[in-house]
Each structure stands twice: as structure tokens, then as C-alpha cells.
Amino acid sequence: MALRHAVLAALLDGELSGYQLAKAFDLGVANFWHAQPQQLYAELSRLEKGGLIAGREVVQETRPNKRLFHVTEAGLAELGDFTAASAKPSFIRDDLVVMVQAADHVDSQALIAQLSERAAFAEAKIDLFGKMLRSMRGDHTEEEFLRHCDPIGPYLTCMRGLAFEQGNRDWCQHTITVLQERRQAHAHH
């Protein structure tokens, strides 16, 4: 996947400025595609040059003018092609997993500290996803929302982010327990 597709997808819900895109990316899209704000601004420029998005100038009284961008027909066609292509499976590329791979040869206390930090990060993301899902759902139950409400795409990706972070938290906590029990067993020998 290229950043361009993530930016196009983020612009589907309506016009956004570069700043709003960076904010939206941070809250939603960043959960499955990370990008720095400067990468987003550069991508907006490329997409506009390529005709996949169009921007318009908005004059503001008390602030500098801003540009708002929206997806063009060509951009929608590009997303359609992207969606029709086969998705490559994702792979874990995570420093923490490499650290755990080396568990037999490194300080397990330092590893436990890293795992605890990641579990806390995951817990905070779980909380954020829960709030986002409740906010999107409004007064509907999850079942009602999944069956009848729109937009469904952001809701489903948020559910994926939630499951991902729950998996991270659970693995970290389990790994901590295993390492602590092994430390105690070795201390008694």
C-alpha cells in the first residue's frame, strides 16, 4: 500500500485542510498507516498534481488562508483499482518482538519494563478506540450500527485497531507473567 491510498481514504468523508488531515490521520488512519505530517503535506501536493484530489483556497479573516482538499473522480477510480487489487498479507516488524526473541540472553527485568510500557500504551489505545467506537455509534447498539448505519468503513477499521491493541496488550501481559515466573523459579534454584 502506498501512502497515497491512505490519504485518499482519509479524504473520503469530506474536505480537509492539510492540518485537519494530519489530525484525522493521527486519530484514525495512523492506527493502520503511520505517517509524519510533512509526509502528508508532500503527498497532498503529489495527489493534487496528479489530479486525484482537488484543492480550493479558503480566505480566513484572522488567520492565513487555507486550502481544503477533496477526492476527485480520478481519485475514486484510483481507490477502486487499489481495492480490486489483491491485498498483500501484513507482517510483524516490531523491535519489541525482536527483544523478546533474545529473552534467553538479555536482562529479563529490562525486557519486562519494555513489555509493561507497551502494554500500557496498548491499554491507552484500547481506551481511545472504545471512545471512538461509542462516538461513531451514538445511540445505536454495535449490532444495529454494523447492520444499518454509515459510515461503516471507519467503524470497521476502528474495530480492527481495537482487536490489534487488545492482542498486543494480552501478549505483553502473558509474556511478562512467563518471564517473571521463570525469574522466580531460577532464583529458587
C-alpha positions in Angstrom: 0.0 0.0 0.0 1.2 3.5 -0.8 0.6 6.5 1.4 -1.5 7.9 -1.4 -4.2 5.4 -0.9 -4.3 6.1 2.9 -4.6 9.8 2.2 -7.3 9.3 -0.4 -9.2 7.1 2.0 -8.9 9.7 4.8 -10.3 12.4 2.4 -13.5 10.4 1.6 -15.5 11.8 4.5 -15.3 15.4 3.2 -13.0 18.3 2.5 -10.0 18.7 4.8 -7.1 21.0 5.1 -3.6 19.7 5.4 -3.7 20.4 9.1 -7.1 18.6 9.5 -5.8 15.7 7.5 -2.8 15.4 9.9 -5.2 15.4 12.8 -7.6 12.9 11.3 -4.6 10.7 10.3 -3.4 10.9 13.9 -6.7 9.7 15.3 -7.9 7.2 12.7 -5.7 6.3 9.8 -2.5 6.2 11.9 -3.9 3.1 13.6 -3.1 1.2 10.4 -0.8 3.5 8.4 1.7 5.8 10.2 2.9 9.0 8.5 4.6 12.2 9.6 2.7 15.5 8.9 5.4 16.6 6.4 4.9 13.3 4.5 1.2 14.0 4.4 1.7 17.6 3.0 4.1 16.3 0.3 1.5 13.6 -0.6 -1.3 16.1 -0.8 0.8 18.1 -3.3 1.6 15.0 -5.4 -2.1 13.9 -5.4 -3.2 17.3 -6.5 -0.6 17.5 -9.3 -1.8 14.0 -10.4 -5.5 15.1 -10.4 -6.5 12.6 -7.8 -7.6 15.3 -5.4 -8.6 19.0 -5.9 -7.9 21.8 -3.5 -9.6 25.2 -3.1 -8.4 28.3 -1.3 -10.5 29.4 1.7 -10.0 33.0 2.8 -9.9 33.4 6.6 -10.2 36.8 8.3 -7.9 36.3 11.3 -5.7 33.5 10.1 -3.7 32.7 7.0 -5.8 31.4 4.1 -6.0 27.6 3.9 -6.6 25.0 1.2 -9.3 22.4 1.5 -8.9 19.2 -0.4 -11.4 16.6 -1.7 -11.1 13.4 -3.8 -11.8 13.8 -7.5 -13.4 11.2 -9.8 -9.9 10.1 -10.8 -9.1 9.7 -7.1 -12.1 7.5 -6.6 -11.2 5.4 -9.6 -7.6 5.0 -8.2 -9.1 3.8 -4.9 -11.4 1.4 -6.8 -8.4 0.0 -8.6 -6.5 -0.3 -5.3 -9.4 -2.1 -3.7 -9.7 -4.5 -6.6 -6.0 -5.5 -6.4 -5.1 -8.3 -4.1 -4.0 -7.1 -0.7 -0.6 -8.3 0.4 -0.5 -10.0 3.8 0.9 -7.9 6.6 3.9 -8.9 8.6 5.0 -8.0 12.1 8.1 -5.7 12.2 8.4 -4.8 15.8 11.5 -4.1 17.9 9.8 -5.4 21.0 9.3 -8.8 19.4 13.0 -9.0 18.5 13.9 -8.1 22.1 11.7 -11.0 23.3 13.3 -13.3 20.8 16.6 -12.6 22.7 15.0 -13.2 26.1 17.3 -16.0 27.0 20.4 -13.8 26.6 19.3 -10.4 27.9 18.2 -8.9 31.2 14.7 -10.0 31.7 13.9 -7.2 34.1 14.7 -4.6 31.3 12.5 -6.7 28.9 9.6 -6.8 31.5 9.9 -3.0 31.7 9.6 -2.7 27.9 6.7 -5.0 27.8 4.9 -3.2 30.6 5.4 0.1 28.8 3.9 -1.4 25.6 1.0 -2.9 27.5 0.2 0.5 29.0 0.4 2.1 25.5 -1.9 -0.6 24.2 -4.3 0.0 27.1 -4.4 3.7 26.3 -5.2 2.9 22.6 -7.9 0.4 23.6 -9.5 3.2 25.6 -9.3 5.6 22.7 -10.7 3.1 20.3 -13.6 2.4 22.7 -14.4 6.1 22.9 -14.2 6.4 19.1 -16.5 3.5 18.5 -19.0 4.7 21.1 -18.9 8.2 19.5 -19.5 6.8 15.9 -22.3 4.5 17.2 -24.2 7.2 19.0 -27.4 5.8 20.4 -27.2 2.6 18.4 -26.0 -0.8 19.7 -23.0 -2.2 17.9 -25.2 -4.8 16.2 -27.5 -2.1 14.9 -24.7 0.1 13.7 -22.9 -2.8 11.9 -26.1 -3.8 10.2 -27.6 -0.4 9.2 -25.5 2.6 9.9 -22.9 4.7 7.9 -20.1 5.3 7.5 -19.2 1.6 8.1 -15.5 1.7 6.8 -14.1 3.9 9.6 -16.1 1.8 12.2 -14.7 -1.5 10.9 -11.1 -0.2 10.7 -11.5 1.1 14.3 -12.7 -2.4 15.3 -9.5 -3.8 13.7 -7.4 -1.3 15.6 -9.1 -2.3 18.8 -8.5 -6.0 18.2 -4.9 -5.3 17.3 -4.2 -3.4 20.5 -6.1 -6.0 22.6 -3.8 -8.6 21.1 -0.7 -6.5 21.9 -1.8 -6.0 25.5 -2.7 -9.6 26.1 0.6 -10.9 24.5 2.6 -8.4 26.6 0.9 -9.3 29.8 1.3 -13.0 29.2 4.9 -12.6 28.2 5.6 -10.6 31.4 3.9 -13.4 33.5 6.1 -16.1 31.9 9.3 -14.1 32.3 8.5 -13.3 36.0 7.7 -16.9 36.8 10.9 -18.1 35.2 12.9 -15.4 37.1 11.4 -16.7 40.4 12.0 -20.3 39.5 15.7 -19.6 38.7 16.0 -17.5 41.9 15.0 -20.6 44.0 17.5 -22.9 42.3 
